[in-house]
Amino acid sequence: MRYHDPVLLDQAIEGLNIASDGTYVDVTFGGGGHSKEILKRLETGRLIAFDKDADAVRNSIIQDRDQFQFQLVTQDFKQMGNWLEQNNIGAIDGVLADLGISSHQIDSPERGFSIRYNSDLDMRMNTMEALRAMDVVNDYPESELARIFAEYGELRGSYKMARLIVSARVIKRIEKVDDLKLTIKSVTPKTGENKFLAKVFQALRIAVNDELSALKQLLQTSGEVMKSGARLVIISYHSLEDRLVKYYIERGGFDAEMVKDLYGNPQLIFKSINKKPIMADAEEVARNRRARSAKMRIAEKI
């Protein structure tokens, strides 16, 4: 079984506009599919990849590269700026991020990412971290659970769902996938059940891994470490991520308002290369279902 099929591979590599002597960062190494293609285009350049998931490091498909040309950093990409500074890496030529979870993570029952398996409610991308989805479900107050489901899952009836969870956990801890499904069964629609549950799991996963804060930090740091003319390529899988990426590229911040200086001049860091997000064609979606929700935005550092 393949670890992960990279989404929008050709479009992402083209979007990076790779120079053979450039320095690039793949902040979501995963199975190494995107990284492998970047390395094919480098001669004297180098690639630095980040991944905090031990499974990704063990399953790396990249071998026989000297440490200068390719280095896999086993840290969260939130550490990118600090790591580059500590290792005296100058301004870089491109950053690639393929957000969300890998096929391997979804298909590994013990990781708890999928609604298909009755596994522990885990959902940690970094299994060395303490916080698991079951901790969120059993320990967070009702109001915070409702906020998580409303904001991160964009679900209606979030307070009712939170109330059901709080009532059930008094009797028995909710530790398994099926425990959670049963607890919220009365608010789960019969039509579109899987889509509803996927949003519930998305909300918990985002909370466990603090994904939106990490994305904001990545976007800000990328602007600080990239050269003028360098490319930023971000592949996202739901509207919360895509909205943050779109706003930061087009407006310089994370809100609908354009960031301006005291004189009313826009304070933009990037310019859009593609005004509309690039999406997978029917052929790729048929080959890789994960691609169906992918949206890729490309920007150039001003």
N, C-alpha and C positions, 0 to 999 in steps of 0.2 A: 504493500500500500504506500502510495506517495505521501510524503509528509504534508505537502501543501502545493497546490497549483497557483502560481502567482497570477493575480488578476490584472488585466489591462497591461500586460507585460510590454508589448511593442510600443504602445502609446506612452507608457511611463518612461521608457528608455529614450524615445525620441524627444519627449518633453524635457528631459534633463539636458539635452544639447551637449553631450559629453565631449570634453576636450581630452585628448590622449594623455596629457600631462597634468590633468586637473586633480583636485582633491575633493572627494565626495563622501557623503555620509548617508547610509541606509539605517534609519533609526528603528526599523521594525524588521529585523533580519529574518525571522521565521524559519522557513526551510532553506532560505538562501537563493530562491529563484531570481528575484530582482538583482541581488548582489552579483550572482554569477554572470548575468548579462552585462552589468556595468563593468566588471573586470575584463570581459572580452574586448572592451573598447579602450582599455587603458594600456599605455606602453610604459611611460615613466611616472604615470600618475599613481594615486593611492585611493583605497577605499577603506573607510572605517565604518563598521556596523555595530549596532547596539541591539541587545535582546536580554531581558531579565528572566526569560523562561528557560530553565535548565534543559528541558526537552529539545528546544530549538538548538541549543549548543551541541547536544549529543547527536542530533540528526543532521548536522551541517553537511551539505553536499560539496563544500568547497575545500579542496585539499591542495597540498603542494604549492602554497603561495608563501613567499617570504613575508616576514612580519611587517616590513615597511609597506609593501604594496597592499596587503590585506590584514586588518586586525579586527577581531570580533571582541567587543567589550561586553562583558556579562553584567551590565548595569541597566537601570531604567533610562530611557531616553531623556528623562528630565535632567539627567546628569551630563547631557551632551556639552553644554557650555563650559562647565567646570572641567570636564575631562579634556576638552580641546585646549583650554588655557593651561592646565597643569602639564600637558604633554607638548606644549609649545607649538601647537598647530596653528598656522596663520589662517587668514581668511580663506574660506572654502568656496568651491565652485558649484556645489549643488547639494540639496537635501531631498531625500525621498522618504515618504512615510506611507505605509499600507496599513491603515488603522483597523481596529476590531480584532476578532479572534481568528486563528488559523483553522484550516480544515482538520489538522491533527488535534488541536485542542477540543474542537466540537466532537470529533469522533472517538475521543478517549473518555470512556464512561467515568473513570475515577476523577476526572477534572471537574465534573458537575456543571458543564456549560450547556448541555443539551437537555431538552425536554423529553428525549426519546428513552433515556435510561433512568432507572430508579437508583441513582447514585447519591452520595452525600452532596448536600448543597454547599459546594466549595467556591468555584468560580474565580480563584486567584490566578492571575497571570504569572505572578511570582510566588511559587509555593513556599518560599521562605518567609513571606509576610504572615502576620498573625490573623488578620481579619478575613473571615470567610462569609459566604452568603448566609449560612445558618446563624452566624453571630448577628448579622443585620436583622434577620427575620425574628430572632428570639430575644434580642436585647434592646433594639432601638425603640424609642417611644412611639406611640401611635401617630402623633403629628408628623414625626420625621419619616416614618414609613409612608404615610400618605403623600408627603412632599416628594419622596423618591419615585413613587409610582406615577405621580402626576407630571413631574418635571423630566425624569429620565426615561419613562416609558410612554409619556404623552397619553396616559390612560384616563378615561372618565371613571367616576365612581371610586377614586383612589381612597377616599376616607372610609367607605364601606368595606373595601378590601382590607385596609389596615386594621379596621375594627374586628373583622373576622379572624385575622391572624393573632391579634392580641388576646382575643377570647380563647382561641384554641391552644395557644402556647402555655396558658395557665394550667391546663390539664396535662399536656404532654409537649415536650420540645419538638419543634418542627425541624427535622434534620435531613430528611430524604426528599428527593424530587417529588415522589408520589404523595408524601405528607403535605407538601405545599399545594399540589394540584387539588387534593381532596379538601383542604382547608378553604380554598377560594372557589370551589366548584359551583356554589350557588350564584356567583357573580360572573362566571365564565360563560360566554355566549356559546350556544350549541353550533351556530354557524360562525365559522372563523375561529374555532377554538385554538388551533395551533398558532395562528397569527397573534391572538390575544396572549397566550402563554409565552410566546417568543418576546413580546414586549415587556411582560413581567420579568422574564429572565434578563432581558437587556437592561432594565432599570436596576436590578440587583447587581449585575456585573459592573455597570458604570459606577455604582456606589462603592463596591468592594475595591475596585482598582483606581478610583478617583480619576476616571478617564478624561473628563472634560477639562479639569484643572491642568492635567498633564498636557493636553492638546494646546491649551492657551499658552502654557509655558514654552512648548515646542515652537509655536509660531513666533512668539516674541524673541526667543533665543536665536532662531534661524535668521531673523532680520539682523541680529547683532553680529553673527559670526560669518555671514556670507559676503562675498565680494559684490561690488556693483556689477550687474549683468549676470550674476549667478541665478540658477533656476531652483525653484521650490516646487515639488510635485507631491500632492497629497491625495490619497485615495481614501474616501470615507464611505460608510455603509448605512448611515441613518441621518435624518434631517438635523439632529442636534449637532453632530460633527460638521456636516457640510455647511450649516449656517455660520458656525464660528469661523471656518476657513474662508468662506465667501466674504463675510464682514471684514475680516482682518486684511484680506487682500484688497478689497475694493474701498474700504472706509478707514483703515488704519487702526481699528479697534474691534471690540466684540459686541457692540450695540448697533442699532440701526442708524445712529447719528454719525456723520462724518467727523473724524478727528481733525480739528483745525487749530492753528496757532492764534495768538492774540489779535492778529490782523485779519483773521478769517480765511487764511490760506490753508488748503488741505495738507495734512501731514501724513502723506502716504509713504510706506516703506517698500511696497511692491506694486507692480502693474500686472494686470491680468494678461495672460497669453491666450487663454480661451475664455470668452465671455460667458459661455454656457458650459456646464460640466460635461466632460467626455464620459460616455457610457459604453458598456460592452455591447457588441452586436449579437444578433440571434445565434450565430454559430458558436461564439464563446459561451453564451449563457447555456446553450444545449450541452456543451462540453463540461462546464463548471457552473453549477447552480449558484454558487456563492457570488458570482459576478453579476447576478441580476440586479442587485441593489447598489452596486458600486458606482460612485461618482468621483471623477478625477478632475482636480483643478490644478492648473499650472500657472506659476507667477514668476516674474523676474524681478530681482532686487534692483531698485532704482539707484 
